[in-house]
Structures are given as C-alpha cells and as structure tokens.
Amino acid sequence: MTQRRQTGNAGEDRAATFLERRGFVIVARNWSCRYGELDLIAREAATVVFVEVRVRKSTLDQARASIGTRKIARLTASAFCYLQEHGLEQCDWRIDVVTLSGDHIEHIPHAIEGGA
C-alpha cells in the first residue's frame, strides 16, 4: 500500500470516528462505481450523507480548495449511482466534506450542491 493510500485511510478513519461521535451512522466506505469512489456514506437520521474526505499537510482552506469542478461532477454522479443502485432515489441526501490538516478537523455539511 502506498504512503498516500495509508494517509487517506487514516484520514477516513478519523473522519468516520468524528462523524460517529456526532450521531452519524457509517453505512459504507470506499464505495465505487463507474463514475468514481465515495469515501464515506453515512446516515444522519433519514438523510443519506456522502462524505468526501480531504487530508492535507497544508491548511484547511487548501484542503477545501482542492475539490475542483471535475471532482464535484464525479462525486455527484457517484452519489446518484449509489442512490439508484440502492433504491433510494426519493431519499433526502447531501454531499459533505470533512477536511483534516494536522490535528485540525472540519466538517462542512452541504459543501457540494446537488443534494435534495
């Protein structure tokens, strides 16, 4: 496993723990389809939450800024694919971002437009 993948896995572990402590239920990790991969899929009450995890050695602002239009399109397409595959098209959903930089962690609900 590459150093980058190890860092990503550790970040996803931290993000999942962070969200679980706030009442989220993690239902899937690293779910893939032809459009891309979703780092975390969680439930917050009746809402499906797709979570993009960004780990950076730099600032949280740079972690947030690292999500470009192409990545947003892939995340949105992957979210639609997951919803369709699981019969959840009518469900409330959103895409959040969790950024990690050093000891700092930030959760940004509704970070990416497209959710219901």
N, C-alpha and C positions, 0 to 999 in steps of 0.2 A: 504494500500500500504506500502511495506517495505521501510526502510530508503535507502537501496541500490537502489531500483527502483526509489525512489524520486530523489536521486543523479543522477542516469542515465538519467532520464527525463530532469532534469535541465541542464545536460551536453549536451544532444541532442538539447535542446532549444538554448543554447549558440552557439553550432556548426552550427545549421541551420541559425541563425542570422548572424554569422560570414561569412558563405558562401554566403548568400543572398547579403550581402554588397559588395561582390566581384563579383557579377553578376550571381551567380548560381540561378537556379530555383528549389526549392524543390518540387518534384512530389509525394513523398511518405515517410512515417515514419513508422518504426517498421513493415516492410513488412515481412511476414513469409511464409515459405513453409516447406516441409518435411525435408529439409536439415538444416534449421536454420532461423535466423532472420537477416535482413539487417536494420541497424539503420536508415540511411537516403538514399534516392535515389534522385539524382538531375540531372539536365541538365546543361551542360556548352556548349553553342552553340549547335552543333549537337551530342555531346558526352554524353552518359549516364554515370553518375558517382555514384558508390556505395560507401557509406562512412561509415566506422567503427569509432565509437566514443569511445574513451577511457578516462575515468576520473580517476585520481589518486590523492591521497593526497601527494604522493611522487613526484619524479622528472619526467619531460617529457620523459627522457631516459627510465625510468622504465615503463612508460605508453606504449611507443613504444615496449619495450621488452616483454610486457605482451601478445603479439599476437604470439601464438605458431603455429606450423605446422598443428595441428588439426583444429584450428580456421581458418587458411588460407584456408584449404581444404573446410571447411563448407561455408566460405564466397564466395569462387569461385563457388562451386556447387549451392549456393543460387542465385548468380548473373546469372549463366547460366539458372536456372529455371525461374527467372524473365524475362530475355530476350526472352526465348522461349514462355512463357505464354502471353507476350505482342507483339509477332511477330516482335521482334527487333534483331533477330539473326545476321543480316547483319550490324547492327549499330556499330559505334565505341563506346567502353566502357573502363572503367578502375575502379580500386578499390583504393580509397584514404583512408587515416587515418587522423582523427582530434584528437589530444591529448590535454587534459586540465589538468592543475595542478595549483591549486590556481587561481591567476589572469592571468596565462600564457595560451596561446592557440597557437597551432601549426598545420598547415595544411601541410600534406605530400602527394602531388599528386603522382600517380603511386606507392604507397607504397607497394602494393602487386602485384606480377607478375600474369598475366593471362588475362589481358585486351587486346583488339585488338589495 
